[in-house]
Amino acid sequence: MELAISSIASLFSGGAAATGAAATGAAAAGAGAAAGGTGLLGALGSTAGILSGGLSVLSALRSYRASDERALEAEFAANQADAQKQDEITQGITRQTGIKRELLRVLGENDVNTAAAGIDLSYGYGTDLRAQATGEADYQLGMDQSTTNARTADLTARSANYRRIARGMRSTGRLNAALEGGQALLSTARRYG
């Protein structure tokens, strides 16, 4: 039993206890156990310090990675807003093309009906119909363009805001990781310094 205790103690105290236990028996085993206890506590203390430092580094990396994930989500939302902006521009062009087609159709019908009634198209009633249809189309085109501009401006602002949030999240993540790393170094320095 005493030999087993001294053997275990020698593992933690550098082997001096094993030589003492073999030479002097039980008395040396007690001294080896005392020396082994100091070696054991020292080994546990340094192991705990290493584990604590490793966990601190992992915690800092986790903090950075979490903020990076949130930043990626914000950038994804910004890209979605940019895509919606392009869709809105395309839809606006489509709507305006439809309005122009309708104008041409109305102008053609008015010209055919006016000419069929025997009215001269170059002045009077024919030109009034043309001016009225053109004015209505210009109004619709202007309203649609204003709506498209407002929507695209909103989407541009939304995209810029998401990108600003992403930059802030990344900066905050770096700062938090640096602070956690600094606290770990400070804690280690206090423990061993």
N, C-alpha and C positions, 0 to 999 in steps of 0.2 A: 504494500500500500504506500509506504513512505517512498519507495523507489519510483512508483508511478507518479506520485505528486512531484517528486524532484525532476522526473523526466519531462513532465508537462511544464514545470517551471523553467526548465532549461530552454524550452522552445521560445519563451518570451524574454528571457534574460540574457541570452547570448551564449549559453552553454557553460558558463562558469558554475552554475548550480549543479549540473550533472557531474562534473569532476569532484565537487565538494561532497555530493551525496555518495558517490562511490568510495571516496577516501574515508569519510568520517561517519557515515551511516545516518542515524536519525537526527543527530545534532546538526549536521550539515544540511540535511533535508529541510529542517525548519528554517535555516538561514537561506537556503535556496528558494524556499517557498516565499519567504519575505522578499527576496530579490526578484523572484518571478512575479510576485504581485505587483511590484513597481514596473517591471517590464510589461506585464499584461495591461496595466492601466495606461502606460505610455503608448503601447501598441493600439489599444482601443481608442485612446484620445486622438492619435494621428489618423487612424482609420475613420473615425467620426469626422475629423476635420476635412479629410479628402472627400468623404461622402457629402458633407455639407457644402463644400465648394462645388462639387459636381452637380448637386441639386440646384444650387444657386445659378450656375451657368445654364442648366436646363430650363429653369424658371424664366431666366432672361430671354432665352431663345423662344420659349413658348409665348411669352408676352409679345415679342417682336413678330412671331408668325401669326398670332391672333390678329394683331393690328394690320398686318399685311393682307390677311384674308378679308378683313372688313374693307380695306382700301381697294382690293380687287372687286369686291361687290359694288362699291361706289363707282369704279371705273366701268364696270359692266353696265350699270344704270346710265352712265354718261354716254356710252356707246349706243345704248338703246334710244336715248333721246336724240342722238345724232341721226340714227336710222329713221326715227319718226319724222325728223325735220326733212330728210330727203323724200320720204313718202308724202309729206304734206306739200312739198314743192311740186312733186310729180302730180299729185291730185289736183293742185291748183292749176297747173298747165292743162290738165285734162278738162277741168271744169270750164276754163276760159276758152279752150278750143271748141267745146260744146256750145258755148254762148255765141261764138263767132259763126259756127255752122248754122245755128238757129237764125242768126241775123241774116246770113246769106239766103237761107230758105225763105224767110219772111220778105226780104227785099225782092227776091225772084217772084214770089206769089203776088206781091203788091204790083210789081211791074207788069206781070201778065194780066192781072185783073184790070189794072188801069188802062193798059193798051187795048184789052178786049172791049172796054167800055168806050173806046174811041177818044180817050183823053191823052193829050200830049204829055210825055214823061219828062220833058226838059224844063217845065215850069208849072207853077200852080199846085193843084191837088197831088200830082205825082211826086213832086219834090217835097211837099209837106209830109206825105206818107214815109218817104225815104228818110227825112230828117227825124221824124218821130221814132221810127224803128232804130235808126242809128243812135239816137240819144238814149233810148231805153237800153240798148246793148252796151253803150259806153258806161252807163250808170251801173249795170250789172257787173261789167268787167272791173270797174273801179272798186265796187264793194267786195267782189271776190278777191281782188288783189290785196285790198286792205286786210281782209280776213286771213289770207295766206301769210301776209307779212307779220301780222300779230301772232299767229300760231308759231311761225318759224322763229320769231324773236323770243317767244316764251320757251321754246324747245332749246334754243341756243343758250339762254340764261340757265335753264335747268341743267344742261350738259356742263356748262362752266362751273355751276355750283357743285355738282357731283365730283368733278375733277378737283375742285378746291378741297372738298371734304376728304377725298382720297389722299391728297398731299398732306393734309393735316393729320390723318390717321397714321400715315407712314412716319411722319416726324414724331408724333406722340409715341409710336411704337419703338422707334430708335431711342428716344429719350428715356422711356421706361426701361428698356433693356439695358441701357447704359447705367441708369440709376441702380437697377437691381444688381448688375455686375459690380458697380462701385461699392454698394453696401456689402456684397459678399467679400470683396477684397478688404474692406475696412474691418469686417467681422473677423476675417482670418488674421489680419495684422494685429488686432487686439488680442486674439487668442494666443498667438505665438510671439507677439512682440512685447 
